[in-house]
Amino acid sequence: MLSRRKSLPTTRFRPTGRGPLVGLGTRRLERRRSGVGWRSALVPLTLAAAAASWVLVIGPDLRPEAATRVAKPALSIAAPTPAGGVHHHGGQRPAGPGGVTAPQLAPVQPLPNSLQTHAPISHALLSAARDHVARGVHAAWGSVPDLEAVKGADVDLVERGLHLANFPLREAIVRHRFKAPRRYGLRRRPQASPANSKRALTTKTLRVFLDRFAEQLPTRWDGGSGDSYRAGDLVLVQVHNPRARQRRQMFAVVSDRTDANGVSLLITLDPREGVARERNVLSAYQVLRHFRLAAAQIADIRQTLNMPPRARRGRLL
């Protein structure tokens, strides 16, 4: 006959003297001494710190009332004059959705003879870019929406220059992304919010925007042709990003100065160099795009995107 096997105890079975409350105080004391308690509290502490940062730092920027805040005083742009002096201007104007106030700068002074035929867009870009060099603006990888900041990316160099010409570049890109999201690689229209407006200006979005509205010119530099690269033109060049170990794209403004060989210099905000520079020659980069903006392109953008009409008083355009 087969012998019956002894049935095993159930999962709820506990031997005599081994209940869940027996020696509980001793076990807690040993747990505290071993440091396991601190490790188990690490996750709740991390979640509490993340919640606090959201409430104090991130949350206020996403609230609706953040759109009604008043901007900081306008930055001072140094505009060259025919006599070689420098003029500084400042002021404020209301602009943008939700009554957001943006800095406003008075019109720049009369242009040098070499730039009068391309005024005012090219002169505004050149004046703002040269002001960045004079102030030693620090280069950053990401855009800094503050127009008066002493830090910014390559796209901020373009935005602050067009701001001198009374053209809100960031607002125009937000409108164009909403009207044609697929051009920017979006499946649907982005949500209209202050957070989206801050992230709207990047090197990629600016390239798509200029591909649509700006005048595109050949990228080959011709030293014998004075019309190939003008002062105030925008170029998209390819640079090496040591952090990501890959090449990235960067916008720069063509200067009215040249090197000893007659090659135009570029005004850049390259993070590799730390601050704004006007010493790198055009031939040192691989030029991917060559853009030129004039009053005709600005008028076309305003009409296409249904932007509000500009004020005639104290404006460049």
PLY file of the C-alpha trace (Angstrom):
ply
format ascii 1.0
element vertex 317
property float x
property float y
property float z
element edge 316
property int vertex1
property int vertex2
end_header
0.00 0.00 0.00
1.08 3.45 -0.76
1.70 5.54 2.30
-0.09 8.85 2.57
2.10 11.87 2.40
1.87 14.34 5.23
-0.03 17.44 4.13
2.00 20.63 4.06
0.91 23.64 6.09
-0.90 26.51 4.34
0.67 29.90 3.66
-1.13 31.33 6.64
0.38 28.76 8.99
2.83 30.16 11.52
4.73 27.97 14.01
4.12 28.50 17.68
5.84 31.58 19.05
6.47 33.13 15.58
3.47 35.47 15.31
3.68 38.79 13.42
3.79 40.88 16.63
6.33 38.79 18.51
9.58 40.74 18.88
8.27 43.69 16.82
10.12 46.31 18.85
13.41 44.45 18.54
13.01 44.10 14.80
12.28 47.82 14.41
15.36 48.73 16.40
17.56 46.47 14.27
16.03 47.95 11.10
16.87 51.49 12.23
20.44 50.57 13.10
20.99 48.85 9.74
19.96 51.99 7.78
17.25 50.22 5.76
14.71 52.81 6.93
16.56 55.67 5.29
16.77 53.79 2.00
13.06 53.06 2.03
12.31 56.75 2.63
14.39 57.87 -0.36
11.56 57.48 -2.87
8.97 59.48 -0.85
11.51 62.25 -0.27
12.29 62.43 -4.01
8.59 62.64 -4.87
8.09 65.36 -2.27
10.99 67.40 -3.69
9.61 67.05 -7.24
6.17 68.18 -6.10
7.66 71.19 -4.32
9.66 72.23 -7.40
6.53 71.95 -9.54
4.49 74.14 -7.19
7.19 76.78 -6.67
9.03 76.89 -10.02
7.28 75.16 -12.91
3.66 75.65 -11.96
3.56 79.47 -11.92
4.87 79.66 -15.50
2.00 77.51 -16.74
-0.80 79.41 -15.01
-3.07 81.66 -17.10
-2.23 84.73 -15.03
1.45 84.38 -16.07
0.50 85.84 -19.46
-0.47 89.13 -17.82
2.88 89.77 -16.20
4.76 92.87 -17.19
8.04 92.35 -18.96
11.30 93.72 -17.63
12.67 97.04 -18.86
13.87 97.02 -22.43
17.45 96.28 -23.28
19.66 98.96 -24.71
20.86 98.37 -28.22
23.94 100.17 -29.44
23.27 101.60 -32.90
26.19 102.87 -34.97
25.99 106.40 -36.35
27.77 107.91 -39.34
30.12 109.74 -36.99
31.14 106.50 -35.33
29.32 107.20 -32.06
26.86 104.95 -30.22
23.27 105.71 -29.24
21.29 103.77 -26.65
17.51 103.62 -26.66
14.88 102.16 -24.37
11.12 102.05 -23.78
8.09 99.74 -23.56
5.18 98.85 -25.81
2.16 96.50 -25.46
2.34 93.49 -27.77
1.42 89.84 -28.06
-1.65 87.87 -26.97
-3.18 88.43 -23.58
-1.90 91.99 -23.30
1.69 90.86 -22.67
4.00 93.84 -22.70
7.22 93.57 -24.65
10.21 95.91 -24.72
10.19 98.55 -27.42
13.20 100.34 -28.77
13.22 103.68 -30.51
14.25 103.77 -34.19
17.96 103.44 -34.81
19.94 106.42 -36.02
20.70 107.09 -39.73
22.69 104.30 -41.28
26.22 104.33 -42.66
26.42 104.71 -46.44
27.42 101.06 -46.82
24.11 99.89 -45.32
21.58 102.45 -46.51
20.48 100.37 -49.51
19.52 97.39 -47.28
17.83 99.21 -44.40
16.11 98.68 -42.08
15.98 94.88 -41.55
19.65 94.17 -42.24
20.76 97.12 -40.16
18.58 96.03 -37.24
20.04 92.51 -37.34
23.58 93.86 -37.58
23.07 96.41 -34.78
21.61 93.84 -32.38
24.33 91.30 -33.19
27.09 93.85 -32.66
25.48 94.90 -29.38
25.74 91.26 -28.23
29.47 91.36 -28.94
29.89 94.67 -27.11
28.02 93.44 -24.03
29.75 90.03 -24.02
26.49 88.07 -24.10
27.06 84.46 -23.02
26.12 81.73 -25.46
23.61 79.05 -24.45
22.32 75.88 -26.09
18.66 76.81 -25.54
16.67 79.95 -26.29
16.30 82.65 -23.62
13.00 84.52 -24.18
14.11 87.57 -22.19
15.10 90.21 -24.76
17.43 92.03 -22.38
19.23 88.95 -21.03
23.02 88.72 -21.12
22.64 85.10 -22.18
21.09 83.54 -25.26
21.26 81.11 -28.14
21.83 81.70 -31.84
18.09 82.11 -32.47
17.93 84.83 -29.81
20.47 86.76 -31.86
17.94 86.81 -34.72
14.90 87.47 -32.53
16.45 90.48 -30.80
17.58 91.89 -34.13
14.10 91.63 -35.65
12.70 93.14 -32.48
14.60 96.31 -33.36
12.65 96.30 -36.64
9.38 96.02 -34.68
8.76 92.43 -35.80
7.86 89.82 -33.12
9.59 86.72 -34.48
8.47 84.35 -31.73
4.82 85.33 -32.15
5.08 84.87 -35.91
6.50 81.34 -35.50
3.74 80.47 -33.02
1.11 81.59 -35.55
2.78 79.72 -38.41
3.10 76.50 -36.38
-0.61 76.72 -35.59
-1.50 77.34 -39.24
0.84 74.75 -40.79
1.86 72.24 -38.09
2.99 69.57 -40.56
5.77 71.81 -41.84
7.28 71.59 -38.35
6.83 67.82 -38.05
3.69 68.07 -35.87
0.66 65.85 -36.35
-1.76 68.40 -34.93
-1.88 72.06 -34.02
0.06 72.89 -30.85
-1.82 74.19 -27.85
-1.75 77.96 -27.41
-0.11 78.45 -24.01
2.76 80.49 -22.53
4.83 77.30 -22.15
4.47 76.47 -25.86
5.38 80.04 -26.75
8.64 79.75 -24.81
9.59 76.56 -26.67
8.47 77.78 -30.10
11.77 79.40 -31.09
14.47 76.85 -31.89
17.02 76.44 -34.64
14.77 73.90 -36.36
11.60 76.01 -36.23
13.46 79.14 -37.36
14.90 77.25 -40.34
11.41 76.07 -41.36
10.02 79.58 -40.91
12.74 81.22 -43.01
12.47 78.51 -45.68
8.87 79.58 -46.13
9.09 83.37 -45.92
12.68 84.64 -46.39
14.59 85.11 -49.62
16.90 82.13 -50.17
20.24 82.80 -51.83
23.12 80.59 -52.98
25.40 79.34 -50.24
28.61 79.53 -52.30
30.75 82.52 -51.39
31.91 84.60 -54.33
34.62 87.06 -53.45
34.29 88.93 -56.75
30.57 89.56 -56.32
29.61 92.12 -53.72
26.01 90.91 -53.76
26.69 87.32 -52.72
26.80 87.94 -48.97
25.63 91.27 -47.60
25.94 92.66 -44.11
22.88 91.63 -42.11
22.23 88.40 -44.01
21.39 85.28 -42.02
23.29 82.05 -42.57
22.68 78.60 -41.18
26.00 76.84 -40.63
26.98 73.43 -39.33
29.15 73.17 -36.22
30.37 70.34 -34.02
28.66 69.82 -30.67
31.22 68.32 -28.27
28.57 67.46 -25.68
26.43 65.32 -27.97
29.42 64.22 -30.06
27.60 65.17 -33.21
27.20 68.09 -35.55
24.51 70.68 -34.96
23.20 73.69 -36.82
23.59 77.33 -35.79
22.41 80.68 -37.13
24.82 83.59 -37.55
24.68 87.16 -38.87
26.98 88.29 -41.67
29.13 91.23 -40.59
30.15 94.23 -42.69
33.78 93.52 -41.78
36.16 91.17 -43.54
39.48 89.52 -42.86
42.75 90.27 -44.65
41.67 88.14 -47.62
38.35 89.90 -48.03
36.23 87.08 -46.60
33.23 88.27 -44.61
33.18 87.73 -40.86
30.27 86.19 -38.96
28.75 87.39 -35.69
27.99 84.23 -33.73
26.66 83.05 -30.38
28.49 79.73 -30.34
28.41 77.82 -27.02
31.85 76.44 -27.84
33.29 79.97 -27.67
31.35 81.03 -24.57
30.35 84.56 -25.63
29.29 86.44 -28.76
32.14 86.79 -31.26
32.87 88.65 -34.48
36.08 86.99 -35.55
35.19 83.77 -37.42
35.31 83.96 -41.21
32.50 82.69 -43.39
34.73 80.16 -45.14
35.45 78.38 -41.83
31.93 76.89 -41.75
29.81 74.70 -43.94
26.94 76.99 -44.96
23.65 75.12 -45.20
21.26 78.03 -45.82
21.62 81.66 -46.82
18.65 83.95 -46.06
17.91 87.62 -46.59
15.02 89.49 -45.01
13.64 92.79 -46.26
10.55 94.91 -45.75
8.74 92.99 -48.51
9.16 89.66 -46.72
8.05 91.15 -43.39
4.91 92.57 -45.01
4.17 89.17 -46.58
4.52 87.45 -43.21
2.16 89.91 -41.53
-0.46 89.47 -44.23
-0.19 85.68 -44.44
-0.36 85.13 -40.68
-2.97 87.86 -40.04
-0.72 89.63 -37.59
-2.03 92.91 -36.11
-0.99 96.05 -37.99
2.09 97.82 -36.74
1.93 101.23 -35.15
3.24 104.04 -37.33
4.65 106.09 -34.48
8.19 105.34 -33.38
8.58 102.27 -35.60
11.09 101.31 -38.24
8.73 99.70 -40.75
0 1
1 2
2 3
3 4
4 5
5 6
6 7
7 8
8 9
9 10
10 11
11 12
12 13
13 14
14 15
15 16
16 17
17 18
18 19
19 20
20 21
21 22
22 23
23 24
24 25
25 26
26 27
27 28
28 29
29 30
30 31
31 32
32 33
33 34
34 35
35 36
36 37
37 38
38 39
39 40
40 41
41 42
42 43
43 44
44 45
45 46
46 47
47 48
48 49
49 50
50 51
51 52
52 53
53 54
54 55
55 56
56 57
57 58
58 59
59 60
60 61
61 62
62 63
63 64
64 65
65 66
66 67
67 68
68 69
69 70
70 71
71 72
72 73
73 74
74 75
75 76
76 77
77 78
78 79
79 80
80 81
81 82
82 83
83 84
84 85
85 86
86 87
87 88
88 89
89 90
90 91
91 92
92 93
93 94
94 95
95 96
96 97
97 98
98 99
99 100
100 101
101 102
102 103
103 104
104 105
105 106
106 107
107 108
108 109
109 110
110 111
111 112
112 113
113 114
114 115
115 116
116 117
117 118
118 119
119 120
120 121
121 122
122 123
123 124
124 125
125 126
126 127
127 128
128 129
129 130
130 131
131 132
132 133
133 134
134 135
135 136
136 137
137 138
138 139
139 140
140 141
141 142
142 143
143 144
144 145
145 146
146 147
147 148
148 149
149 150
150 151
151 152
152 153
153 154
154 155
155 156
156 157
157 158
158 159
159 160
160 161
161 162
162 163
163 164
164 165
165 166
166 167
167 168
168 169
169 170
170 171
171 172
172 173
173 174
174 175
175 176
176 177
177 178
178 179
179 180
180 181
181 182
182 183
183 184
184 185
185 186
186 187
187 188
188 189
189 190
190 191
191 192
192 193
193 194
194 195
195 196
196 197
197 198
198 199
199 200
200 201
201 202
202 203
203 204
204 205
205 206
206 207
207 208
208 209
209 210
210 211
211 212
212 213
213 214
214 215
215 216
216 217
217 218
218 219
219 220
220 221
221 222
222 223
223 224
224 225
225 226
226 227
227 228
228 229
229 230
230 231
231 232
232 233
233 234
234 235
235 236
236 237
237 238
238 239
239 240
240 241
241 242
242 243
243 244
244 245
245 246
246 247
247 248
248 249
249 250
250 251
251 252
252 253
253 254
254 255
255 256
256 257
257 258
258 259
259 260
260 261
261 262
262 263
263 264
264 265
265 266
266 267
267 268
268 269
269 270
270 271
271 272
272 273
273 274
274 275
275 276
276 277
277 278
278 279
279 280
280 281
281 282
282 283
283 284
284 285
285 286
286 287
287 288
288 289
289 290
290 291
291 292
292 293
293 294
294 295
295 296
296 297
297 298
298 299
299 300
300 301
301 302
302 303
303 304
304 305
305 306
306 307
307 308
308 309
309 310
310 311
311 312
312 313
313 314
314 315
315 316
